[in-house]
Amino acid sequence: MMSFFQTIKKRRSIRSFSSKSVEKSKIQKILKSSCMSPSAKGLQNYKIFVIEDPKKKENLVKAAHDQEYVNSVLVLVFCADPKRIKFMGTRGEKLLAVQDATIAASYAQLAVTALGLSSVWVGHFKEKAVAQILKTKLRPVVILPVGYGNEKPMSKKNQKMKNIIKQI
Ligand SMILES: Cc1cc2nc3c(=O)[nH]c(=O)nc-3n(C[C@H](O)[C@H](O)[C@H](O)COP(=O)(O)O)c2cc1C
């Protein structure tokens, strides 16, 4: 089993996947990890759509500005569901539910890595088009294509930590 810090280090964006399907038990573990994430008031203000239907995936590629890797064997779409957090006003509706969906996606991405799978966080897409494909009124926040990776991650240069961390 990969340690927590190994998982963080291993997680990289992968944009090419093999056609090997993802085992049902792994899908369950990924979804369970998401549902264990923290959420505003513990209300879990998000919904996770699990998409395996080929036509829907093709349409998601188009809605994501032709990012072909969105057509992986398993596609998860995380949507903000502000119904229950509306009592917190616009902040609840607009921000907290979006944060909940984002955190849930983040937990999923790490679970994906820990299970030997790969993914890429896709945030560049037409919201209305994605909502239409999912037949939902909810706000889509993250598309996460998942599968067995078929490439090495791109080289990456992180900013120096001192540019990011402000000690005050
Ligand atoms: C909010 C957000 C939106 C992103 N949107 C896209 C996207 O639409 N398409 C894509 O290929 N990668 C997308 N990425 C992935 C980033 O490009 C990637 O995480 C970054 O380059 C760092 O590389 P790494 O994930 O391998 O560490 C997104 C990442 C985040 C966090």
The ligand as a Tripos MOL2 file, in Angstrom:
@<TRIPOS>MOLECULE
LIG
   31    33     1     0     0
SMALL
NO_CHARGES

@<TRIPOS>ATOM
      1 C1         -8.3420   23.9430  -11.3800 C.3       1 LIG1
      2 C2         -7.5880   23.0970  -12.3660 C.ar      1 LIG1
      3 C3         -7.9970   23.0800  -13.6880 C.ar      1 LIG1
      4 C4         -7.3040   22.2890  -14.6160 C.ar      1 LIG1
      5 N1         -7.8040   22.1870  -15.8880 N.ar      1 LIG1
      6 C5         -7.1630   21.3840  -16.7730 C.ar      1 LIG1
      7 C6         -7.7270   21.1890  -18.0610 C.ar      1 LIG1
      8 O1         -8.7950   21.6780  -18.4050 O.2       1 LIG1
      9 N2         -7.0280   20.3810  -18.9170 N.ar      1 LIG1
     10 C7         -5.8540   19.7660  -18.5720 C.ar      1 LIG1
     11 O2         -5.3010   19.0620  -19.3980 O.2       1 LIG1
     12 N3         -5.3190   19.9170  -17.3400 N.ar      1 LIG1
     13 C8         -5.9540   20.7000  -16.4320 C.ar      1 LIG1
     14 N4         -5.4670   20.8050  -15.1530 N.ar      1 LIG1
     15 C9         -4.2560   20.0490  -14.7630 C.3       1 LIG1
     16 C10        -3.0420   20.9710  -14.5920 C.3       1 LIG1
     17 O3         -2.5990   21.4150  -15.8360 O.3       1 LIG1
     18 C11        -1.9460   20.2100  -13.8160 C.3       1 LIG1
     19 O4         -2.4350   19.8250  -12.5640 O.3       1 LIG1
     20 C12        -0.7110   21.0730  -13.6440 C.3       1 LIG1
     21 O5         -0.1140   21.3410  -14.8720 O.3       1 LIG1
     22 C13         0.3130   20.4250  -12.7250 C.3       1 LIG1
     23 O6          0.7320   19.1670  -13.2040 O.3       1 LIG1
     24 P1          0.5310   17.8260  -12.3440 P.3       1 LIG1
     25 O7         -0.9530   17.6400  -12.1240 O.co2     1 LIG1
     26 O8          1.1280   16.7390  -13.1610 O.co2     1 LIG1
     27 O9          1.2290   18.0050  -11.0180 O.co2     1 LIG1
     28 C14        -6.1470   21.5690  -14.2160 C.ar      1 LIG1
     29 C15        -5.7740   21.5890  -12.8750 C.ar      1 LIG1
     30 C16        -6.4870   22.3130  -11.9530 C.ar      1 LIG1
     31 C17        -6.1010   22.2500  -10.4970 C.3       1 LIG1
@<TRIPOS>BOND
     1     1     2 1
     2     2     3 ar
     3     2    30 ar
     4     3     4 ar
     5     4     5 ar
     6     4    28 ar
     7     5     6 ar
     8     6     7 ar
     9     6    13 1
    10     7     8 2
    11     7     9 ar
    12     9    10 ar
    13    10    11 2
    14    10    12 ar
    15    12    13 ar
    16    13    14 ar
    17    14    15 1
    18    14    28 ar
    19    15    16 1
    20    16    17 1
    21    16    18 1
    22    18    19 1
    23    18    20 1
    24    20    21 1
    25    20    22 1
    26    22    23 1
    27    23    24 1
    28    24    25 2
    29    24    26 1
    30    24    27 1
    31    28    29 ar
    32    29    30 ar
    33    30    31 1
@<TRIPOS>SUBSTRUCTURE
     1 LIG1         1 GROUP 0 **** ****
